[in-house]
Amino acid sequence: MKLKELLRETAVLSCTADPELEIRGVSFNSRTTQPGDLFVAVKGYESDGHRFIPMALEKGAAAVLCEDVPEGEGPYIQTRDSRLALAEVSCVWFGHPSREMTMIGVTGTNGKTTVTTLLKHVLEQTLGAKVGLIGTNANIIGDEVLHTDRTTPDAYSLQELLRRMADAGCTHVVMEVSSHALYLDRVAGIRFAVGVFTNLTQDHLDFHKTMEAYAEAKSILFTRCDHGVMNLDDTWTPFLRERAACPVKTLSTRENHADFVAKDVRLTAEGVRFMLVSEQGLCRVTLGIPGLFSVYNALSVIAAASAVGVAPEACAEALATAQSVKGRAELVPTDGDYSILIDYAVTPDAVENILNTARAFTKGRLVFLFGCGGDRDRLKRPIMGRIAGEKADFVIVTSDNPRTEDPMAIINEILPGLKKTHTSYVVKPDRRDAIRYAIENHCSGDVIILCGKGHEDYQIIGHEKIHMDEREIVAEILAKRKEQQK
């Protein structure tokens, strides 16, 4: 592709490169740059891509797209925002694949993974569609599951993935759209048929600094949608709705004037049931995932599917056959009359939700095992400790993904909130040891929640990912207990 074609959607401030130059690829990592590439120098939060321009040129980059005019030899194109430019040239390079499919984006602090997973199921069941999914648990093309490292990929990888989906025959894509992805222009150039807002609670303040800035980032999605769906019961919905550039449908369990209202809500250990009231009439909805949050997730799915032409009754039929989502209130086998749930809750609100959900069917003690991630929002640590102490009967404080922080330093920031509640607790920094302790000290009727890892099958210590699947750990502990009992 000629350089002038690749840059047709990018604002150019100055240029020394030949517009007729043939470009063979796009890269933003000098280590993977190939001869003939356009190298995009992005100013990151940990490193500045401009530092690696000489290395990219040494590797054969045909030209450099940058914000600051580089020193020395080499053709360059100067633009005002190279991060945005990376998204723009990636869209052009891959032929705007998102325009070939119906795009549905889901944003919010909690619920994104469950909503997108359920929505994929509903669209497949009701429309017979081949659906791509992009999110925290995995990227999926129809039935093909791909590994993922982040909720929303970088701009180039995202467009590459969308091209694979379009070429594989996907007609719809449901994707989690994180606040980071919106703020950092990873999804720039994508027009969404529907944007969904689930909720907004404290998280990522290490990056956004304030809740207002966090909400502002979320609101960007609704300037790029044809239709919006918002949770009317969330306090941040008026903020986002005011900034929306599209018509918005609302959902609620409390407000009768919402477009989709859940009435006669029944919460059980097996799932949720409610009567849906909408302009299309009444229909009974059943979802086999417990918790009030499942009612909101179901409403979000129905509202989003309705926006692309699926009747609520058809949505309800599909939801009744949906399976639970990995790492979200996931029940794992035990060796006795107690239960173990694995859940991904990593925010104060999510912790409160899973504890409230489990309390409804706990006959013995509610035992809560959790930690907080390192190099992330530190302000939520004592808050999560307090909620754990208020809602659980016994708390085991352990390590999550400590990353570059000292695990005990993280734990010591959790404990002040927990200690205010006077709930009994133990500290077990080694997560495997903590799980073993929980199982070996269980009582009849207990519900043990292993919180924070969810779908993850690894632990990040320093900069290294170490394999750690809690399902495997539980199975190993139970197998050893059985062997010892012989």
N, C-alpha and C positions, 0 to 999 in steps of 0.2 A: 504494500500500500504506500502511495506517495505521501510525503510529509504533509503537504497542503490538505490532503483529504483527511488525514488523521487528526489534524488540528482544526477542522472546520467548526467545531463547537467550543473551541477554547479561545479566550481573549489573549491576544499576543501584544505585549508592550514593545518588545524589540526582538530582532532576529538576525543572526548571521548565517543561518543554515539555508541551504538551497531548498526552496519549496518543492522542487521536483525530485528531491532525494527519496530513494526507495527504502522504506523501513521494513525490516524483517520481523520485528517483535517489539514488545513493550516490557520494560523492567523498571523496578524501583529499588532493587537490591543489587549492589555492585558485584556481590559474590556470585550471582546467577546470571549476570549480564552476558549476552551472546553477541557475536559480531553482527552488526547491522541493526541492533536494537535502538529504540529511543529510550534513553535513560531519564527517568523522572526523579529529580532530587527533591524529596519531601522533607520538610522540617518536622521532625518528630519530637516527642516529649523526652525521649531518652538519648536520641542522637539526631544529628542534622545530616540529611542525605547529601547536602552540598559538599561535605567533607570528603565524600567518596566519588566525586566527579572524576578526579584523575584516574582512579582505579577503574571506573567504568569505561573511560576512554581507552585505557591500556588494554582492556578486554575487547575492544572493537566497537564500542557504542558509536552509532552513526551520528548522533546528535544528543544534546542534553536539553531537557525542559526544566527550567528552574525559576526561582524567584529572584535570586541575587546573581548578577552577572559574574560568571566564573573568571578566575585569573588564568592566564596562560592560553595555550592553543585549544582548538576544538570548537566546532559549530554549536551554537546554543539558540534556544528560544526562551525569552523571558516572559513570564506570566505573573499575574498578581498573587495567585494562590495555587501553588503546585499540587497541594493535596486535592483540591477540587479538580484541577487539570488532570490528575491521574484518573479520577472517576470518569471524566469526560472522554479522554482518549481511550479508556478501557471500553466504554460503551460503544464507541465508534469501531474500535479494533474487532470487537466480537459481533458487530452488526446489530446492536440494540436488541438482544434476545428477549428482554422483558416485554417488548412491544408485541411479541408473538404469542404471549400467554396472558391469562388473567392473573394479576398480581394482588395478593392479599397480605397486608402487613399487620402484625400484632405488636403493640408496644405496651409497656407498663412494668412495674417493679416485679410483681408476682403473676403467675398464671400463663405467661407467654407460651411455655413449652406445652402445657396441657391443652390450651386452646388451639394451637397450631396442629397438634397431633390429632385431636378430636375432629378438627375441621377437615383435615386430610381424609379421615375416615368417612365423614359425612359426604364430602364431594365425590368420593369414589363410589360410595353406596348409592347415592341418589342420582348422580349424573353419569356414572360409568366412566368418569374422567380419569386420566392418568395425571397424578398430582405430584409435584415436586415439593419437598419440605426442606427448609433451611432453619437450623436452630441449635439449641444448646446440646441436646442429646445426640443428634446426628444430622447429617444432610442425607436426604433420601430422594432418589429418582425412581418413582414408581415403587418397585420392591427392592431396588439396589440401595444398600446402606453404605454410606461413605463416612469416614472418620472426620470429626470436626474439632478444632481447638478453641473456637470462640463462638459466641452467640451469632454474630453477624461477621462474615469474612471481610478481609480488606477489599477495596474497590475492584482491583484487578481480578482477584480470585473469585469474587462474587459474580462478575460478568462472565468469567470463564465457566463457572458452575451453571449459570443461567443458560449459557449457550449449549452446554451438555444436556440440560433439561429440555430445551426447545428441540434440539436435534433428536432426542430420544422420544419425542412425541408428547411431552407434557403439555396439557392445555391450561393447567392452573398451577400456581405456585403459592404456597402459604409459608410465610417466613416471619421469624422473630426479628424485630427491628429494635436493637438496643439504643439507649440514649447516646452511647459512645459512637455508634454507627451513624446516627443522625447528625450529631455535632461535628464529627470528623469527616463528613461527606462520603462515607462508604457507600451510601445508597443514592447519591446524587445521580440524576439522569434517569431514575426509575419513576414511572407513574403508576400509582396503585389504584386498582379498581375500588378497593375497600381498605380503610385503615381502622384498626380496633384499639381502643384504650381500655385496659383492664383495671388498673389502679395505680396509685403512686404513694409509696411509703419510703421511709428513710433507707437509702442505700447510695453507694457511689459518691458520697460527699467528699471522699478523698480526691475525686476528679472534678466534680461540679461545684464543690464548696458550699452551695446553698440549695435549699429545696426549690427556690424560685428558678435558679439556673437549670436545675435538673428537669423541672417541668417545662421550661422554655425549650430545652433540647427535645423532649418528647413531642412538643407541639408542632415541631417541624414536619412530622409525618402527615399532619392534617392540612398542610399547605400543598401536598403532593398527591391528594386522593380525590377520587370522584365521589366517594361516599364515606362517611365516618360513622363509627359505632362507639359509644362511650357509656361507661358505668355511671349512672346518675347518682348512685349512692356514695361515690368517692368525692371527697372535698375538693379535689383538684380539677374536677370536670369543668366547672365554670371557667377556670383559667384557660384550659385547653380549647374549650368550645368557642371562647371569645376570639381565639387566634386561628380558628379553623377557616379554611377557604373552600369548604364543601358543605353540603347538607349533612346533618348529623341525626342519626337515630339513637335513642337512649334505651337503657335497660335498668331494671330496678327490682328489688324485693320489697321496697317500702313505698315508693311513689307511684300512685295510680295513674298519673299523667304520662309516665314513661311509655315509649312505643312497645316495649317488650317487658311484661311484668310477671314475676313468679308469685303465684298465690297458693295457699294451702301447702306450704313447704313441709315436707316430712324428711327428717334426717335419721338415718339408721346406720348400723355398722356395715351394712352391705352397700350403701349408696344413698342417693337422694331421689325424691319424687316431688313433683310440683305440678300445678296447673298453670299453663302458659296463657296469658291474656295478651292478645295483640290485635291489630286491625284486621287480621285474617280470621279472627275468632278464637275459640278455646281449644286447647289440646293438652293431653296429659304427657308429661316428660319424665322419663326414668333414666338415670345414669348410675352405673355401678361403681362410682368412686365416692367415698364418704366425705362429708364436710360441707359447711355452708358455702365455702369457696367454690365447690363443684356446681352449685346452683348458678353462681355468677359466670363460671366458665361455660356452662351449658347455654346460658342466655347469650353470651358473647358469640358462641358458635352459631346459634340459631339466627341471631341478628345479622351476622356477617354472611351466612349462607343465603339468607333472604335477599340480601343486597345483590347477589349474583343469580337470583332467579329460582332458588330452591324454597318450596313451601315449608312453613313451620312443621306441618304434620309429617312431611317426609323427613325432615331433620330429626324429629322426635323418634321416628321409627329407627333411623340409623344410630342415634345415640344409645338406644336401648341395647344395641349389639356391640357397643364400643368396649374395648378392653382398658384396664387401668394403664397408666403411663409409667414407664420404668423410672424408679427413683422418686415417685410422687405418691406418698402414702402407700408404698409397696409392701405387701405382706410377704414375709419369707418364712419357710418351714422352721418349726422348733421341735424339741424332743419332749414336750410336756404341755401342761395346761396353762401356758402363758403365750403371749404373742410378741413378735418383733416386727416393727415397721421401719422401713428405710425411707427417708424423706430428704429432699434437697434444701429445705428451708434455710436461707442464709440472711434473712432480714428480720427485724423485730416483728413486723406484721405477719410474716410467714410462720415464724416460730409460734406466735400466739394462735394462728389458725390451726396448725397441726396439733397443738396441745389441746385446744378446745374440741377439735374433731375426735381425738383419741379419748378424751375424758368421757365422751358420751357412751362409749362401749367398754370402758375399763372397769372390771369387777374387783381387781386388787389394787396394787399401786401403779401409778403412772410414773415410769422411770424415764428420764430424759438425758441422753448422752449427746453432747455437742461441744463444738469449739468455734473459733472465728478465724477467717482467713487472714494471713499475713499480707502486708503491703496493700491493705485495703482500708476502707472507712473504719477508723478507730473509735469514732464517737458512738457507734452502735453497740460496741462490746458490752459495756455495763448495762445498757438497756436490755440487751438479749439475756444477760445474766439475771436481771430483775424479773423479766417475764418468765424465764424458766423456773425461778424460785416461786413465783406466785401461782403458776399453773400446774407444776409437777409436784409429786410427792417426794421424789428423790432425784438428785441431779448428779451426773457424772461429767465433770469438766475435763475435756481432753483437747487434742490437737486436730485441726482441720487441714488446711494447706498452709503451713507456716511461711512458705516461700523464704524470703531472706531474713525474716524476723526470728528471734528466739521464741520457741513455743511457750516457755514459762512466762515471758514478758507479755505475750498475748493473753494467757490465762490470768495473769495478775491484773489485767485491765477488765476482765470479765467479772472477777470475784467481788469487787465492791458493790455492784448491783445485786448479785446473788445473796450476799451476806445481809443486805437490808431486809430480806424476806424471812430469815431464820429457818429456811428449809434445809434439811440435812443434805450434805453433798460430800463427794470425794473428788480429789484431783488425780487423774491418771494421764500424764502427758503423752504416753505411747498409746495410740488409738487402738491397736490390736489388743494391748493389755486391758484397755478400758472396756472393749467389747467382751473380752473374756470375763472380766470382773462382773459385768452386767448379767451375763448368762449364768455364771456360777453362783450368783447371789440372788437369783430371782425367787419370787414367791408365787404361790398359786394365784392365778387370775391377773398377774401383772401384765401390763403392756409396756414394752421397752421400745423407745423410739431412738433409732440411730440417725442423728440429724446432721445435715450439712454436706454430705457427699452425694447422696442421691444416685444419679446415673453414673457418676464418675467411677472409674476403675483404677484410679491412681491417686497418689498423694504427692504434692509438690513440696519438696524440701530443698531450700536453696534455689537453684535454677534447674534442678533435676526432677523429672517425673519418675516416681517409683510405683510399680504396679501394686495396687491395693484395692481389691474388690470386696466390699463388705459382705456380699452374698457368699463368696468363697470363704471368707474368714469365719462367718457364722457356721457354715457347713463343716469346716475343719474342726472347729471347737466342739461341735455336736458329735462329730465322728470320734474324736478323742475321748469325749465323755462316755460315749457308748462302749468304746474299747475298754476303758477303765472299770466299767460296771460289770464286765464279764467275769 
